[in-house]
Structures are given as C-alpha cells and as structure tokens.
Amino acid sequence: MTEQAWPWPTGAATGIGSLPGTDIAEAQRIVLGELPALPHLPELPARGPGADIVGRTAGLLVELPVELYAARWRIAPRPGRDLRRARDLMERDLDQLAEQAEEYDGPVKVQAAGPFTLAAALELPIGGRMLRDPGAVRDLAGSLGEGLRRHVEAVTRRLPRASVLLQLDEPSLPAVLAGRVPTESGFGTHRPVETEVARGLLHDVMEAAGVPALVHCCAPDAPLELIRSAGAVGVALDLSLVTDLDPLGEAIDAGLGLLAGAAPTLPPPSGRAPTSAEVADRIRRVWDQLGFPRRRLAEQVVVTPACGLAGATPAYARAVLTACRDAGRRLAED
C-alpha cells in the first residue's frame, strides 16, 4: 500500500453521530471537550421529528420537499411546517457549533443518511418507498449530493479554519443490494439494486459534496469493496458485527481507512463503561489478526463507539467518548 495522508490526525477518536438528550449546546460542549482531535456535529433524535436521521437529511434535499404523513417521511408537493422544523433545527445546530468552535482549525465530521438508506425510508407522494422507482432514486441522489454540497459550505462558512469530513450513514445498503427491503404490504421485497448502480450513485453523492467522505454501515455484511471503489476514504463499522476479516483486510490493504466501533453503545450488566485500555486492546486484537504492522494502526484507524449513543444515559455516553479519546491516544503511543 502506498503512503497517503488521512483526513484525520494520528490517534484520533470521534462519535458516530447521535447523543442522548435535547440540549444541543451541552451536546456540542461534550463533543468538543471529549473528542478534540475529530469532533462531530451531534445529532439529538430525542428532539423529535426533523432531528431523526431521515428527517434531518431530508431537510437538506434540494427541490425535493418532504413532509410527515402517518409518522413517516414522504415527498411533498410543496415545503411545509415539517420541512421548516427540520431546517430550523439544523440551522440552530450550526449556529451553536459556530459559537462554540469559532477558532477550531482541525477536521470536523458531519453526518447524513446515504442515498440508499434514504430511498428505503422516504415514501413517494402516491405511496410506496422511493426505492421501488429507479428514476426516483437517481433524482434523490442528485438532490442529496447538491444538498450536501450546500451543507458543507454552510459548515465551512461558520468554521472557516476547519476542514470538513462527511459521513454517509448507510445501514440499509446491504439489504438494498440483496433485495431484502420489504414492500409496504410486508408480503414481498423490493428488487435488488445492482452493484454498479449503487457504486455509481454513491460515488456521485460523495463527489458532489466536495469533501472527503466515509460510509457508516452497522450491518454484518457491509459491502466494503463497493464502498472503497465508490471513492470513500473510510468505513465506520461495529467491530462486534465483523465475522469475516478477509474482506476488511483487503479493503484496508487497498487504502480504506477504518472507523473502528469498539465501545458498546449501551452499558453491560455491570453498568460500567469500558476503559480506554479495553477499547484499545480490542482494536489491537483485530488489527493483529489482520496482519498489519502496528505502526500503521493509529494513522489508518479512528476509534469510535460501536454506533450512535442516543439510547444511552448522558453519563454513559460521555464516559464512552472519553474512553474512545484516550484509547486513540494509547494507540498513537504504540
């Protein structure tokens, strides 16, 4: 593998996205304090519709307004109050980020649902998921790419000294590729999306955003080669779900960075958060099993929780972020 520069510092740690609670100012204070090398824009789904990952991302779409109908997001004929709420929440979050991190000059990560997870969740005006209409999926990807470009610009305006790293959340991507997404009736599934089509649209969205992008996929069968060849700089995985190390090793050897989800998102029966030593040891074990030299670990790997922390208590979430931060520092010292 050739030497390359990663869009994060050696020994970095970050969060996947969501945190508990409804206070964005407090959430950003925690992130900036506990994850100084690679802070992320926190998501607080407990605030309700428009703060969830689908509504939050749908609020970024260009010329594709959305609305809530029967507790589901769908494409709307015109912008309404549901869309305004989603956009107002995002503006509030970005303004708070600017206030607290005005002088920050490192990388900052923002998250959004990827095109296929969005297509599997959003409904067409006439009913049915967008996924059933290939043309609608292409339009959605184009709208998302332009929306993410504008979102990145909005972050950059507020933090002119920072660099932006984009995370696309694609938990539904394996099911989309395998044809496992159920239809509305529940008696059938949507046709699988061809690998080349998925690769092309994912590439187009990341390219349109204009910044380094990674894909988060909390599924056992994450399509690592598709993600790498689409142009992602990294992949975020829950290490407990990785059952076959060979594809991961091949992707890392080919130059894919790894955001290693090594700390559980909910407390174990003991209630104790993992220590930084335990988190670091877990990552070292996987890295050693893959057969790569330790000197590369802290450069190519970012330490993260296994997934979002919205379901945790505030105290546990903070303890996990602290453990990830200190684990990254331990790995950098190896």
ZAMARGU-4260 file (C-alpha; in steps of 0.2 Angstrom, whole numbers, plus 5000, padded with zeros to 4 digits):
<rodrens>
0) 5000/5000/5000 | 5006/5017/4996 | 5008/5031/5009 | 4994/5043/5010 | 4988/5057/5020
5) 4972/5054/5031 | 4959/5067/5034 | 4961/5065/5052 | 4976/5066/5064 | 4985/5051/5071
10) 4977/5043/5086 | 4960/5052/5083 | 4943/5047/5090 | 4926/5053/5086 | 4907/5049/5088
15) 4896/5040/5076 | 4883/5054/5077 | 4869/5053/5090 | 4869/5058/5108 | 4855/5057/5121
20) 4846/5072/5127 | 4838/5088/5119 | 4851/5101/5123 | 4862/5105/5108 | 4873/5117/5117
25) 4878/5104/5130 | 4880/5090/5117 | 4892/5101/5107 | 4902/5106/5123 | 4904/5087/5127
30) 4909/5083/5109 | 4922/5097/5108 | 4928/5093/5125 | 4930/5074/5124 | 4934/5072/5105
35) 4946/5087/5102 | 4955/5078/5088 | 4940/5074/5077 | 4924/5082/5084 | 4907/5079/5075
40) 4891/5088/5074 | 4880/5079/5086 | 4863/5073/5082 | 4849/5073/5095 | 4834/5062/5089
45) 4825/5064/5106 | 4820/5082/5100 | 4808/5073/5089 | 4803/5074/5070 | 4816/5083/5060
50) 4830/5078/5072 | 4829/5060/5067 | 4842/5054/5054 | 4829/5053/5040 | 4821/5069/5043
55) 4837/5078/5046 | 4844/5073/5030 | 4828/5075/5020 | 4829/5093/5026 | 4845/5095/5016
60) 4837/5089/5000 | 4836/5102/4985 | 4820/5104/4976 | 4813/5089/4984 | 4802/5095/4999
65) 4796/5082/5012 | 4783/5081/5025 | 4777/5069/5039 | 4762/5058/5035 | 4757/5044/5047
70) 4773/5046/5056 | 4783/5043/5040 | 4793/5055/5029 | 4787/5057/5011 | 4790/5068/4996
75) 4778/5083/4997 | 4771/5094/4984 | 4777/5110/4992 | 4788/5115/5008 | 4778/5115/5024
80) 4780/5116/5043 | 4788/5099/5044 | 4802/5104/5032 | 4804/5121/5041 | 4806/5112/5058
85) 4820/5100/5051 | 4829/5115/5043 | 4827/5126/5058 | 4834/5113/5069 | 4849/5111/5058
90) 4852/5130/5057 | 4851/5131/5076 | 4864/5117/5077 | 4876/5125/5065 | 4874/5142/5074
95) 4878/5134/5090 | 4893/5125/5083 | 4900/5142/5076 | 4898/5149/5093 | 4907/5136/5102
100) 4921/5131/5089 | 4924/5148/5081 | 4943/5146/5082 | 4944/5127/5079 | 4956/5123/5065
105) 4956/5104/5063 | 4944/5092/5055 | 4926/5091/5059 | 4914/5077/5054 | 4896/5079/5049
110) 4884/5065/5046 | 4869/5062/5034 | 4859/5047/5028 | 4866/5040/5012 | 4856/5039/4996
115) 4850/5021/4998 | 4845/5022/5016 | 4836/5037/5012 | 4827/5029/4997 | 4822/5014/5008
120) 4814/5026/5021 | 4806/5040/5011 | 4790/5037/5003 | 4783/5044/4986 | 4768/5055/4986
125) 4757/5041/4979 | 4764/5029/4992 | 4777/5016/4992 | 4796/5019/4996 | 4806/5028/4983
130) 4817/5013/4982 | 4804/5005/4970 | 4807/5018/4957 | 4825/5018/4950 | 4822/5035/4942
135) 4816/5042/4959 | 4832/5035/4967 | 4843/5044/4954 | 4834/5060/4957 | 4835/5058/4976
140) 4854/5055/4974 | 4856/5071/4964 | 4846/5081/4976 | 4856/5074/4991 | 4873/5077/4983
145) 4868/5096/4979 | 4861/5097/4997 | 4876/5090/5005 | 4887/5102/4995 | 4877/5117/5002
150) 4878/5109/5019 | 4897/5108/5018 | 4898/5126/5013 | 4887/5131/5027 | 4898/5122/5040
155) 4914/5130/5031 | 4906/5147/5032 | 4904/5146/5051 | 4921/5137/5054 | 4932/5144/5040
160) 4948/5137/5048 | 4941/5119/5049 | 4941/5105/5036 | 4925/5095/5034 | 4924/5076/5034
165) 4907/5069/5028 | 4900/5053/5035 | 4886/5045/5025 | 4875/5033/5036 | 4870/5018/5026
170) 4863/5004/5037 | 4851/4999/5024 | 4864/4997/5010 | 4866/4978/5012 | 4848/4975/5012
175) 4845/4986/4997 | 4859/4977/4987 | 4852/4960/4992 | 4834/4964/4989 | 4829/4962/5007
180) 4819/4978/5009 | 4801/4974/5012 | 4787/4982/5002 | 4773/4991/5011 | 4762/4976/5012
185) 4775/4966/5020 | 4772/4951/5009 | 4786/4955/4996 | 4803/4964/4994 | 4809/4977/4983
190) 4820/4972/4968 | 4839/4972/4972 | 4849/4987/4966 | 4863/4982/4955 | 4881/4984/4962
195) 4886/4995/4948 | 4871/5006/4950 | 4874/5008/4969 | 4893/5011/4967 | 4889/5025/4954
200) 4876/5034/4964 | 4886/5033/4980 | 4901/5040/4971 | 4891/5054/4963 | 4884/5059/4980
205) 4901/5059/4988 | 4909/5068/4973 | 4896/5082/4973 | 4899/5085/4992 | 4916/5090/4988
210) 4925/5084/5004 | 4932/5068/5009 | 4918/5056/5013 | 4916/5039/5023 | 4902/5027/5024
215) 4895/5021/5041 | 4887/5004/5039 | 4881/4995/5055 | 4877/4978/5047 | 4887/4962/5047
220) 4888/4961/5028 | 4894/4979/5024 | 4899/4980/5006 | 4917/4985/5009 | 4924/4984/4991
225) 4909/4994/4984 | 4911/5007/4997 | 4930/5008/4994 | 4928/5008/4975 | 4915/5022/4976
230) 4928/5034/4982 | 4926/5033/5001 | 4941/5037/5012 | 4935/5026/5026 | 4921/5015/5033
235) 4914/5015/5050 | 4910/4998/5057 | 4904/4990/5073 | 4918/4978/5076 | 4907/4966/5085
240) 4897/4963/5069 | 4913/4959/5058 | 4913/4940/5057 | 4924/4938/5041 | 4940/4948/5042
245) 4946/4944/5025 | 4936/4957/5016 | 4940/4970/5029 | 4959/4966/5027 | 4958/4968/5008
250) 4949/4984/5010 | 4962/4991/5022 | 4976/4985/5012 | 4969/4994/4997 | 4969/5010/5006
255) 4952/5011/5015 | 4953/5020/5032 | 4943/5012/5047 | 4932/5020/5060 | 4933/5005/5072
260) 4917/5004/5083 | 4925/4996/5098 | 4915/5003/5113 | 4897/4996/5116 | 4883/5009/5114
265) 4874/5003/5130 | 4881/4998/5146 | 4884/4980/5150 | 4875/4972/5165 | 4889/4979/5177
270) 4884/4996/5171 | 4902/5001/5169 | 4908/5009/5154 | 4924/5001/5145 | 4941/5008/5150
275) 4952/5016/5137 | 4964/5001/5139 | 4950/4989/5135 | 4944/4998/5119 | 4962/5000/5113
280) 4966/4981/5116 | 4950/4976/5106 | 4956/4986/5091 | 4974/4980/5093 | 4967/4962/5093
285) 4958/4964/5077 | 4972/4974/5069 | 4985/4960/5073 | 4973/4947/5067 | 4973/4956/5050
290) 4992/4955/5050 | 4996/4974/5048 | 5010/4982/5056 | 5006/4992/5072 | 5015/5007/5066
295) 5000/5010/5053 | 4986/5007/5066 | 4984/5024/5074 | 4986/5033/5057 | 4973/5022/5047
300) 4961/5019/5061 | 4949/5031/5071 | 4942/5025/5087 | 4923/5026/5089 | 4908/5019/5099
305) 4900/5004/5090 | 4886/5015/5084 | 4876/5031/5090 | 4873/5034/5108 | 4855/5041/5108
310) 4849/5026/5118 | 4862/5028/5132 | 4862/5038/5148 | 4871/5055/5147 | 4884/5049/5159
315) 4887/5033/5150 | 4888/5042/5133 | 4901/5054/5140 | 4911/5040/5148 | 4912/5031/5131
320) 4918/5046/5122 | 4931/5049/5135 | 4937/5030/5133 | 4937/5032/5114 | 4948/5048/5115
325) 4960/5040/5127 | 4961/5024/5118 | 4966/5034/5102 | 4980/5042/5112 | 4986/5024/5118
330) 4986/5018/5100 | 4996/5033/5095 | 5009/5029/5108 | 5012/5011/5102
</rodrens>
